[in-house]
Amino acid sequence: MYWGLRAENHRGHQSHGFLTYSEEKFYIYKNLDLVPKLKSNAMQEWFGRLPGHIGIANVRYTTSGRCDDQSILEGTQPVTASLNGLKLALSFNGNIVNTFQLKKEMTQHFPGFIYDCDSDIICHKLLVELEKSKDLTSAVTTCLQSLDGAFSVAGITGNGDFFAFKDPHGVKPLCAGHSPDGATYAFSSETVSLDMNGFVRDFELEPGELVKVSKDGFEREQIVKNPRKAFCAFEFAYFARPDSRFDGKYVYEIREDFGRNIVREYPEITKDADLILSVPETGDDPAMGVHEESGLRWERASRRHRYVTERAFILLNKERYSTIDRKINILGSKVDGKRVIVTEDSIVRGDTTKVIIEKLRKSGAKKVYMFVTFPRIIGPCFYGIDMSTYGELIGSKHNAEEIAKIIGADTVCYQSIEGLVRATGLTHDQLCLACITGKYPTPLAQKMADEMKQKFLNGYEEKRRIYETDEAST
Ligand code: SF4
């Protein structure tokens, strides 16, 4: 679990948590920041602190709730709940949209119920259903039918049953694997955690699937069938590690294809450039594709500070600008007087891209053409990526030309949605493309997005994440 979680620290660096199960008891350790480095004596101490043979772990990046240290720690997963002698522990990736309605329901069972993160809601809801039905499959089935949003979940019951399930659209990744000796079974958001442990990847959970683990291995149950899948397209462009695999394809291969696509889509701009520069590190893989397709030199003239590990996107607004400034350095003389293609994974708010362009201009770059692999983001995400209002998205109110002016680029060349879909090897009906098309795969998210967009266009100022506003619940 430790090495698996460290391998996936890019999915959340605000806090981390481990939970183990032994003799009907849960043991928990939680703390702020990255999963720490451990010397071997400290590892022994952790073994003592976290006994047992089953466990779940989580790294957090907040997409709901407050962002002060205390609130982040309180919202750190795994979470637990108990009811009439039954217990449950749970770790999840995603975001729940109908939290107001569920909170009301939970208050009837747990008077004074408050929750620090959405996983508290799922955990309590699942426990209530488990208490009613005394059957995990039927409890998970009810949850899949009553939660709106994205949730890839791993959990342990008070009896030591170890299981995992995915929401009916399968928005977030979750795969299963085992150790080569067959003694250990694992679930993981990305395949990279299995690789780090020398495990074999068995399968990606299907949307609406429940998997239980027994001594004989995985027991798979397709409990809700949904023809409309919606795997998050942003995983391919930004979120997942390049060395993770989805459907047997490495993310880096897909990112290289993104780069090739943009060259084909913007031949005139490509012809006008002298060299390619990538925003490290999610811009590196598309840069390889741009280089191969165009034949232009990929100048490795933007370097990232190896020990500044925070990902700018998941930082709080106030931290993002200064972190990117300290993290990325430009080898000035390499770009002086040059017309440069800069490959970037996405432009969300525009502030980090602006910093990089400013640095390039200071170094004497004559032209800056942004090649952006994720198409223009026009709407918020309701499913676990923290871009949750129209106001914060530069693409919600500006087209590519206007964005270029704001961030100081000569041109912004977004990959087309068609190109992106084709490169993933999936179809429109298998991907969530909501933030770039405005078409949300779940009904409540669509309703909230449409209503808030109307208000936003009429000048309404959003002060909180859309799914956390009182208006959203009605
Ligand atoms: S809205 Fe965008 S970021 Fe959110 S799950 Fe869908 S594709 Fe991913």
Residues whose N, C-alpha, C, O or C-beta is under 5 A from the ligand:
A	BS01	SF4	C232 A233 F234 P380 C381 F382 Y383 I385 C432 L433 A434 C435
